[in-house]
Amino acid sequence: MELGNISQPVYGPGLKEPGSSTPGLVGMVHGFLRLVQPNALPIVLCCLTLFLPQLLIYEVGFLVCVAIGLLFIILVPLVGCCFCCCRC
């Protein structure tokens, strides 16, 4: 293994994003994440009472997704049970 010149290192370009075999899927995931969480993380940590509303605004996209997910978890089995048990 060759280390090169340690006292005078040669630096290359910055980090590049890794290549992907599914660029369409990667673009779709990044688009979803930008849609769900468009705001920057609030850095103000001086007081919990001031930080909590900012944190909730930051996480509102994920909270909506969780609410929709819980709604589906509850409603889909309930509707399926109604269709199975209450056939006309």
C-alpha positions as CSV (number, residue, x, y, z in Angstrom):
1,M,0.0,0.0,0.0
2,E,1.5,3.3,-1.1
3,L,0.8,6.3,1.1
4,G,2.4,9.0,-1.1
5,N,4.1,12.1,0.2
6,I,2.8,12.5,3.8
7,S,4.4,15.8,4.5
8,Q,3.0,17.4,1.3
9,P,-0.4,15.8,0.7
10,V,-2.3,16.3,-2.5
11,Y,-6.0,16.9,-2.0
12,G,-8.6,16.0,-4.6
13,P,-12.0,17.5,-5.3
14,G,-14.7,17.5,-2.6
15,L,-17.1,14.8,-1.8
16,K,-19.4,13.6,-4.6
17,E,-22.7,11.9,-4.2
18,P,-22.4,8.2,-4.9
19,G,-23.7,6.9,-8.2
20,S,-26.9,4.9,-8.1
21,S,-28.4,2.2,-10.3
22,T,-31.9,3.7,-9.7
23,P,-31.6,7.5,-10.3
24,G,-35.3,7.8,-10.8
25,L,-36.1,6.3,-7.4
26,V,-33.4,8.5,-5.7
27,G,-34.9,11.6,-7.3
28,M,-38.4,10.6,-6.2
29,V,-37.2,10.1,-2.6
30,H,-35.3,13.4,-2.5
31,G,-38.3,15.2,-4.0
32,F,-40.6,13.7,-1.3
33,L,-38.2,14.7,1.5
34,R,-38.0,18.3,0.1
35,L,-41.8,18.4,0.0
36,V,-42.2,17.0,3.5
37,Q,-39.5,19.0,5.2
38,P,-38.7,22.2,3.3
39,N,-37.6,24.3,6.4
40,A,-34.2,24.4,7.8
41,L,-33.6,23.0,11.3
42,P,-33.9,25.7,14.0
43,I,-30.6,26.1,15.8
44,V,-31.9,28.2,18.7
45,L,-31.6,26.0,21.8
46,C,-31.8,28.7,24.5
47,C,-35.1,27.6,26.1
48,L,-37.3,24.6,25.6
49,T,-40.5,26.7,25.6
50,L,-39.1,28.8,22.7
51,F,-37.6,25.9,20.9
52,L,-40.6,23.5,21.0
53,P,-42.9,25.5,18.6
54,Q,-40.0,26.0,16.2
55,L,-39.3,22.3,16.3
56,L,-43.0,21.4,15.7
57,I,-43.1,23.8,12.7
58,Y,-39.9,22.1,11.4
59,E,-41.4,18.6,11.8
60,V,-45.0,19.4,10.6
61,G,-44.5,17.5,7.3
62,F,-43.5,14.3,9.1
63,L,-46.3,14.8,11.7
64,V,-48.9,15.0,8.8
65,C,-47.4,11.8,7.3
66,V,-47.6,10.0,10.6
67,A,-51.2,11.1,11.1
68,I,-52.2,9.9,7.6
69,G,-50.4,6.6,8.3
70,L,-52.2,6.1,11.6
71,L,-55.5,6.9,9.9
72,F,-54.8,4.2,7.3
73,I,-53.7,1.7,9.9
74,I,-57.0,2.2,11.8
75,L,-59.4,2.7,8.8
76,V,-58.3,0.0,6.4
77,P,-58.9,-3.0,8.7
78,L,-62.2,-1.4,9.9
79,V,-63.5,-0.9,6.4
80,G,-62.4,-4.5,5.5
81,C,-64.2,-5.9,8.5
82,C,-67.3,-4.0,7.6
83,F,-67.2,-5.3,4.0
84,C,-66.7,-8.9,5.2
85,C,-69.2,-8.9,8.1
86,C,-71.9,-6.7,6.6
87,R,-72.3,-8.1,3.1
88,C,-75.6,-7.4,1.6
